[in-house]
Amino acid sequence: MTLWSDSMAGLPASPHLPPGILNAGFLKLVSVAFLLLGVIFGLMQPVGSVGLGRAGAVVFWVLHAVAAIPCLAVAVWLLARLRIRLSPWAFVVTSGFIATVGFSLAALGLEVLFAVQDNYLGDMTASGFPVLWLDEFGGVAPPFMLAWVLVNLPRLMRLGVGAAAAPAPPGQEPSAEARPAVSGEAPREIPRSVVEGPPGGLLGQLPESLGTDVVLLSSDLHYLYVETPRGRTMLLYNLSDAERELGARGIRVHRGHWVADRHVLGLRRKGSQLVCQLSGGLEVPVSRRRQAAVVARYGRDTRYHPPKQR
């Protein structure tokens, strides 16, 4: 999901990654990537599909891609349920390995169905299914796992670049004065020592340089962007878990955004869209189905609140 702070050194990955990471965006990305690979393989007609013709090869490899998608989804779900602490790279590689188990069985079935080998049933009788499956596993594991790593590579690289979370720009330090929710002033930062959270939870994973005064949480596939007055970082975390841990400190204003009450400056209309304005000049959209709850919580203040100049 990448899964962590921009600095990966010594940072444990989150054990809080339930099935909610299998969102539509994640599945769409994986589906497009693997279906595209299936079409490319079909057009190239590699050794595994010799004799099927170009159209048959495309169908053959696209079916491989279709089989890969649920295998990956189940692998990520299963690994998340096990609550094992893994680094970002280890999570991707391990989930890819688990998915390969199911994918190799599907690939073997497709090869038998399309009769791409002369005597598959005879080989199965002579060598036994386990031997034949292990041979298939060894053949598909390297390219399959490589493709899975490549799908996650942009976010893995993004997390691996930089020594720490991005600092806030000059002049964006937290205000020294506290304020209630929905006002024009920036709130005073909450000291880390007084912030409660479960061991290994979201707040415990934030770098010291960012503090724990969360302004905004935004989900991106199985990753979570965390904004504080000091900067921004990315974790492998689920928004639903974070929302539950933070409790009444804020509200989900959109499927992919959670905001902290103390950092809400107001609501305003941006065309037909209702937008929630936050301290630090941040803005996030409010989904239509959540508008009633958001307005009830923050009032019908739809004026524009320019960010406070410091």
PyMOL commands that set and color helices and strands:
alter all, ss='L'
color gray80, all
select helices_A, chain A and resi 19-21+24-44+47-49+53-82+88-114+120-127+129-160+192-194+202-205+208-210+239-249+261-263+279-281+288-298
alter helices_A, ss='H'
color red, helices_A
select strands_A, chain A and resi 166-167+216-220+223-228+231-235+250-254+257-260+264-270+273-278+283-286
alter strands_A, ss='S'
color yellow, strands_A
deselect
rebuild
show_as cartoon
